[in-house]
Amino acid sequence: MKNIRLSPYLLNGLLLALALLASVAIGAVYIAPGTVLRIFLAQVPGMEVGANWPETAVTIIMQVRLPHTVLVALTGAALAGSGAAYQGLFRNPLADPYLIGVASGAGLGAVIAMSRSWPTTWLGLYAVPVAAFLGAVITIIIVYNLAKTGATLQTTTLILAGVAVSSFATALTSFLMLRSNAELRRALGWLLGGSLLSGWTPVLAMLPYVTVGLLLLLTMGYALNVLQFGDDQAQQMGLNVERTKRLLLIAASLTTAAAVAFSGIIGFIGLIVPHVVRLIWGPDYRHLTPLSIFGGATLLLLADILARVALAPQVLPVGVVTALAGAPFFLWILYRAKTKVTW
């Protein structure tokens, strides 16, 4: 009997579907997965499903858990997809979405917004994610212009500029947090990976940036493969290296900025997921990027479930879970790579 081997896309799609279902079902009030599926089917026009559940279950699923689940999945997909792009751009498997200071800039913008007293209007509620997004974008612009020499973008200089700007933004963030004791807990929760908004509105606000950014990254798999040969050889192979670098940087950075603005700073997803995908399914970016997007969404959903149930009814910031699980796992990967013997 032949072994049955699932396509990596089918396997990752199934894992993501199970993670989505578990995320919607598990919470303070547990709702059986079968009931969740029937409630979803009942929302389809013309679908006849026997409604044997309380009306509160529909409200919990459709208005509370489902938008949160979609937001978490989009965030994981954005971080892992942009992480794969950064690793290809810098030709370094240790690169992550926060390498050039996007997270620090977003954190500074968010803390600036939190340090002020905003009204409970639409503008006040969205002051933090808007400020975080602007802080991330401004950081990208500053780092890009510092690293640009004429028409050339030096990746080494880009990293160094990112480190410098990130350190400056982090110092300002720390200063503002010390000056704003009343908002310290709220700021720490956001910086550790916690969304401050609920419902469908943040999902709809984040969706265009993440969708456009990820679609652009998906079309650049071949270009990322060519970049792995080095700038000079890639240029000889007909690739417009500088234009490709700019597109990759813009798409990956804006995607990361949108994810951070609405979900806080969540580490290790953009670092570990592309690395694991590369180890299992190979370094071809035509497959590595889409599989990383699937894997990032799945892994962050699982981490979010753990954050909700570990100390229930208290909810941990999901960034704490990804750090606690991600750091030892990544150290194990490094140890395994170091001790691996090639015969």
C-alpha positions in Angstrom: 0.0 0.0 0.0 1.4 3.4 -1.0 1.9 6.0 1.6 -0.5 8.9 1.3 1.3 12.2 1.2 -0.7 15.4 1.4 0.2 18.5 -0.6 1.9 21.1 1.7 -0.8 23.6 0.7 -3.6 21.1 1.5 -2.0 20.2 4.8 -1.5 23.8 5.8 -5.0 24.7 4.7 -6.4 21.9 6.8 -4.4 23.0 9.8 -5.5 26.6 9.4 -9.1 25.6 9.1 -8.9 23.5 12.3 -7.1 26.4 14.1 -9.8 28.8 13.0 -12.6 26.5 14.2 -10.9 26.0 17.6 -10.3 29.7 18.0 -14.0 30.4 17.5 -15.2 27.5 19.7 -12.9 28.0 22.7 -13.4 30.8 25.2 -15.0 31.7 28.5 -18.1 30.1 27.1 -17.2 26.9 25.2 -19.3 26.3 22.1 -19.0 22.8 20.5 -17.3 22.9 17.0 -20.3 21.2 15.5 -22.5 24.0 16.8 -20.1 26.6 15.4 -20.3 25.0 12.0 -24.1 24.9 12.0 -24.2 28.5 13.0 -21.9 29.4 10.1 -24.1 27.5 7.7 -27.2 29.2 9.1 -25.8 32.5 8.0 -25.7 31.4 4.3 -28.8 32.6 2.4 -31.1 29.7 1.5 -29.4 27.2 3.9 -31.8 25.4 6.1 -30.3 24.4 9.5 -32.2 23.5 12.6 -31.5 26.3 15.1 -31.1 24.3 18.4 -28.7 26.8 20.0 -29.3 29.9 22.2 -29.3 33.2 20.5 -26.5 34.4 22.7 -24.2 31.8 21.0 -24.8 33.5 17.6 -23.9 36.9 19.1 -20.8 35.5 20.8 -19.5 33.9 17.6 -20.4 36.4 14.9 -19.8 39.6 16.8 -17.0 38.8 19.3 -15.0 35.7 18.5 -15.1 35.5 14.8 -13.8 39.1 14.2 -11.1 38.5 16.8 -10.1 35.2 15.2 -9.9 36.8 11.7 -7.8 39.7 13.1 -5.4 37.2 14.8 -5.1 35.2 11.6 -4.5 38.2 9.4 -1.8 39.4 11.9 0.0 36.0 11.9 -0.2 35.8 8.1 1.2 39.4 7.7 4.1 38.8 10.1 5.1 35.5 8.7 4.8 36.6 5.0 6.7 39.8 5.6 9.3 37.8 7.7 9.9 35.5 4.7 10.3 38.5 2.4 12.8 40.2 4.8 14.8 37.0 5.1 15.0 36.8 1.3 15.8 40.5 0.9 18.6 40.4 3.5 19.7 36.8 2.5 19.6 36.0 6.2 17.3 33.4 7.8 17.6 35.3 11.1 15.9 38.4 9.8 12.4 39.3 11.0 9.7 41.9 10.3 11.0 44.2 13.1 14.6 44.3 11.8 14.5 47.9 10.5 12.6 49.4 13.4 9.0 49.0 12.4 7.9 47.8 15.8 9.8 50.5 17.7 8.3 53.2 15.5 4.8 51.8 15.9 5.3 51.4 19.7 6.4 55.1 20.0 3.4 56.3 18.0 1.0 54.1 20.1 2.5 55.3 23.5 2.3 59.0 22.3 -1.4 58.4 21.6 -1.9 56.6 25.0 -0.2 59.4 26.9 -3.1 61.8 25.9 -6.7 61.8 27.1 -8.8 61.0 24.0 -12.6 61.2 24.0 -14.6 58.0 23.6 -15.6 58.9 20.0 -14.6 57.0 16.8 -11.5 59.2 16.5 -10.5 58.7 20.1 -10.9 54.9 19.9 -8.7 54.7 16.8 -6.1 57.2 18.0 -3.8 54.4 19.1 -3.7 52.2 15.9 -3.6 55.3 13.7 -0.7 56.7 15.6 1.1 53.3 15.6 0.7 53.0 11.9 2.0 56.5 11.3 4.9 55.9 13.7 5.8 52.7 11.7 5.5 54.4 8.4 7.6 57.4 9.5 10.3 55.0 10.8 10.4 53.2 7.4 10.8 56.5 5.5 13.6 57.6 7.8 15.5 54.3 7.7 15.0 54.1 3.9 16.4 57.6 3.3 19.3 57.0 5.6 20.2 53.8 3.8 19.8 55.1 0.3 22.9 56.2 -1.6 21.9 57.7 -4.9 19.8 55.1 -6.6 21.3 52.3 -4.6 19.8 50.7 -1.5 22.5 49.1 0.7 21.0 46.3 2.8 23.8 46.4 5.4 23.3 50.2 5.8 19.5 49.6 6.0 20.0 47.2 8.9 22.4 49.6 10.8 20.0 52.5 10.2 17.1 50.4 11.5 19.0 49.5 14.6 19.9 53.1 15.3 16.4 54.5 14.7 14.9 51.6 16.6 17.1 52.3 19.7 16.1 56.0 19.6 12.4 55.2 19.3 12.6 52.7 22.1 14.3 55.3 24.4 11.6 57.8 23.7 8.9 55.2 24.3 10.5 54.3 27.7 10.7 58.0 28.7 7.0 58.6 27.8 5.9 55.5 29.7 7.8 56.7 32.8 6.0 60.0 32.5 2.6 58.5 32.0 2.0 56.2 35.0 -1.7 56.0 34.5 -1.3 54.5 31.1 1.6 52.3 31.8 -0.4 49.0 32.2 -2.4 49.7 29.0 0.8 50.5 27.1 2.6 47.4 28.3 -0.4 45.3 27.3 -0.2 46.7 23.8 3.6 46.4 23.5 3.3 42.7 24.5 0.8 42.0 21.8 -2.7 42.9 22.7 -5.4 44.5 20.5 -7.2 47.4 22.1 -10.2 47.2 19.8 -12.9 44.6 19.1 -15.5 43.9 16.5 -15.3 44.0 12.7 -14.1 47.6 12.2 -10.4 46.9 13.0 -10.5 43.9 10.7 -11.9 46.0 7.8 -9.4 48.8 8.5 -6.4 46.4 8.5 -7.5 44.2 5.6 -6.7 46.4 2.6 -3.0 46.9 3.7 -2.4 43.3 4.5 -4.1 42.0 1.4 -2.3 44.3 -1.0 1.0 43.7 0.7 0.8 40.0 0.8 -0.4 39.7 -2.8 2.5 41.8 -3.9 4.9 39.5 -1.9 3.3 36.4 -3.4 4.1 37.7 -6.9 7.8 38.2 -6.1 8.8 34.6 -5.3 11.0 34.3 -8.4 12.6 37.7 -7.8 13.5 36.6 -4.2 15.0 33.4 -5.5 17.2 35.4 -7.9 18.3 37.8 -5.2 19.8 34.8 -3.3 22.6 34.7 -5.9 23.8 38.2 -4.9 23.0 41.7 -6.4 25.6 41.5 -9.2 24.5 38.1 -10.5 20.9 39.0 -10.1 21.4 42.1 -12.2 23.2 40.0 -14.9 20.2 37.6 -14.9 18.0 40.6 -15.9 16.5 41.5 -12.5 16.1 45.2 -11.7 17.7 44.7 -8.3 17.0 48.2 -6.8 13.4 48.3 -7.9 12.8 44.8 -6.5 14.4 45.8 -3.2 12.2 48.9 -3.0 9.0 47.0 -3.7 9.9 44.2 -1.2 10.7 46.8 1.5 7.5 48.8 0.9 5.2 45.7 0.8 6.7 43.9 3.7 7.1 47.0 5.9 3.5 48.4 5.3 2.1 44.9 5.9 4.0 44.7 9.2 3.0 48.2 10.2 -0.7 47.4 9.7 -0.4 44.2 11.7 1.4 45.9 14.6 -1.0 48.9 14.6 -4.0 46.8 15.3 -2.6 43.8 17.2 0.4 45.1 19.1 4.0 43.9 18.9 4.1 40.1 18.6 7.6 38.5 18.3 9.0 35.3 16.8 6.1 34.6 14.4 7.9 36.3 11.5 11.2 34.8 12.5 10.3 31.2 13.2 7.6 30.3 10.7 9.6 31.0 7.5 12.6 29.3 9.1 10.6 26.1 9.8 8.9 26.2 6.4 12.3 26.4 4.8 13.6 23.4 6.8 10.5 21.3 5.9 9.6 22.3 2.3 12.8 24.0 1.0 14.1 27.5 0.2 12.1 28.2 -3.0 10.3 31.5 -2.3 7.6 30.7 -4.8 6.4 28.2 -2.2 8.1 29.5 1.0 6.1 32.7 1.1 2.6 31.3 0.7 3.3 28.4 3.0 4.7 30.9 5.6 1.5 32.9 5.3 -0.6 29.8 6.1 1.8 28.8 8.9 1.9 32.2 10.5 -1.9 32.4 10.7 -2.1 28.9 12.2 0.6 29.4 14.7 -0.6 32.7 16.0 -4.2 31.4 16.3 -2.9 28.5 18.4 -0.8 30.9 20.6 -3.9 33.1 21.0 -6.0 30.1 22.2 -3.3 29.3 24.7 -3.2 32.9 25.9 -6.9 32.8 26.5 -7.0 29.5 28.4 -3.7 29.4 30.3 -4.7 31.7 33.1 -8.5 31.8 32.4 -10.5 34.0 33.1 -7.4 36.3 32.8 -6.2 36.7 29.2 -2.5 36.9 28.6 -1.0 39.1 25.9 -0.4 36.8 23.0 3.1 38.2 22.6 4.0 36.7 25.9 3.0 33.3 24.7 4.9 33.5 21.4 8.0 34.7 23.2 7.8 31.9 25.9 7.2 29.2 23.3 9.2 30.7 20.4 12.5 31.6 22.1 13.3 28.0 23.3 12.1 26.5 20.1 14.3 28.8 18.0 17.3 28.1 20.3 16.6 24.4 19.7 16.7 25.0 15.9 20.0 26.8 16.2 21.4 24.0 18.4 20.2 21.4 16.0 21.8 23.2 13.0 25.0 23.6 14.9 25.3 20.0 15.9 24.1 18.5 12.6 26.8 16.3 11.0 27.1 16.3 7.3 28.5 13.0 6.0 
